[in-house]
Amino acid sequence: MLSSRTIRSPEKPESKFVDEEEAEELERLETQVKQIAKKILEYRATLPDQLKTTVASLPSSQRPISPDCDSGTDPGPPGKLNPGQIQKSGIPNKRGPRDCRESTL
């Protein structure tokens, strides 16, 4: 960035040293601008394909909906046991709608 001492006043000519500093600073800034422009061109070329790939892979990476989640259908008569479902305590669960937020592990 340019310092406050590089401000020119019409009555005092700048020294050669300050002019050289300005030229070096300007050259550094131009180099940075060129590098950033190159990166932007690279991103413009590659980003659309990367986004398409990412968006296409989202459905396959999401957790599938468990078939025994409450879908609004009648789960059957209350009090009936579901023989395949055991609670963590070892006592069979009564058949009924499951909360889809429960872990399926």
C-alpha positions as CSV (number, residue, x, y, z in Angstrom):
1,M,0.0,0.0,0.0
2,L,1.1,3.5,-0.6
3,S,2.3,5.4,2.4
4,S,1.3,8.9,3.3
5,R,4.7,10.3,2.3
6,T,4.1,9.4,-1.4
7,I,1.5,12.2,-1.7
8,R,2.8,14.8,-4.1
9,S,2.7,18.5,-3.5
10,P,3.1,20.9,-6.5
11,E,5.7,23.1,-4.7
12,K,8.0,20.2,-3.6
13,P,9.4,17.8,-6.2
14,E,9.6,14.1,-5.1
15,S,13.0,12.5,-4.7
16,K,14.2,9.8,-7.0
17,F,14.1,7.3,-4.1
18,V,10.4,7.8,-3.5
19,D,9.7,7.5,-7.2
20,E,11.6,4.2,-7.3
21,E,9.6,3.0,-4.2
22,E,6.4,3.9,-6.0
23,A,7.5,2.1,-9.2
24,E,8.4,-1.1,-7.2
25,E,5.0,-0.9,-5.3
26,L,3.2,-0.5,-8.6
27,E,5.0,-3.4,-10.1
28,R,4.2,-5.6,-7.1
29,L,0.5,-4.6,-7.3
30,E,0.4,-5.3,-11.0
31,T,1.9,-8.8,-10.5
32,Q,-0.7,-9.5,-7.8
33,V,-3.5,-8.4,-10.1
34,K,-2.2,-10.7,-12.9
35,Q,-2.0,-13.6,-10.5
36,I,-5.5,-13.1,-9.2
37,A,-6.8,-12.7,-12.8
38,K,-5.2,-16.0,-13.7
39,K,-6.8,-17.7,-10.7
40,I,-10.2,-16.3,-11.6
41,L,-9.9,-17.7,-15.2
42,E,-8.9,-21.1,-13.7
43,Y,-11.9,-21.1,-11.4
44,R,-14.2,-20.1,-14.2
45,A,-13.0,-23.0,-16.2
46,T,-13.2,-25.7,-13.4
47,L,-15.9,-24.5,-11.0
48,P,-19.0,-25.3,-13.1
49,D,-17.9,-28.9,-13.6
50,Q,-17.1,-29.3,-9.9
51,L,-20.5,-27.9,-8.9
52,K,-22.3,-30.2,-11.2
53,T,-20.4,-33.2,-9.8
54,T,-21.1,-32.1,-6.2
55,V,-24.8,-31.5,-6.8
56,A,-25.2,-34.8,-8.6
57,S,-23.6,-36.7,-5.7
58,L,-25.7,-35.1,-3.0
59,P,-28.7,-37.5,-3.2
60,S,-26.4,-40.6,-3.0
61,S,-24.6,-39.2,0.1
62,Q,-27.7,-38.4,2.1
63,R,-29.0,-40.9,4.6
64,P,-32.0,-42.9,3.2
65,I,-35.3,-42.7,4.9
66,S,-35.9,-45.7,7.1
67,P,-38.9,-47.7,5.8
68,D,-40.3,-48.2,9.3
69,C,-40.5,-44.4,10.1
70,D,-44.0,-43.1,10.7
71,S,-45.3,-42.2,7.3
72,G,-48.9,-41.6,8.5
73,T,-50.1,-45.1,7.8
74,D,-51.7,-47.3,10.4
75,P,-49.0,-49.3,12.1
76,G,-51.3,-52.1,13.1
77,P,-53.3,-52.9,16.2
78,P,-51.9,-51.5,19.5
79,G,-50.3,-54.0,21.9
80,K,-49.1,-56.3,19.2
81,L,-45.4,-57.2,19.4
82,N,-43.0,-56.7,16.5
83,P,-40.9,-59.9,16.8
84,G,-37.9,-58.5,14.9
85,Q,-37.6,-55.4,17.0
86,I,-35.8,-55.6,20.4
87,Q,-35.2,-52.7,22.8
88,K,-31.8,-52.1,24.2
89,S,-32.9,-53.5,27.5
90,G,-33.7,-56.9,25.8
91,I,-37.5,-56.4,26.1
92,P,-39.4,-56.5,22.8
93,N,-40.8,-53.2,21.6
94,K,-44.5,-52.9,21.0
95,R,-45.2,-52.2,17.3
96,G,-45.9,-48.6,16.6
97,P,-44.7,-45.6,14.6
98,R,-41.0,-44.7,15.1
99,D,-39.7,-41.3,15.4
100,C,-37.6,-40.8,12.2
101,R,-35.1,-38.7,14.2
102,E,-34.0,-41.8,16.2
103,S,-30.7,-43.3,15.3
104,T,-31.0,-46.4,13.1
105,L,-27.7,-47.8,14.5
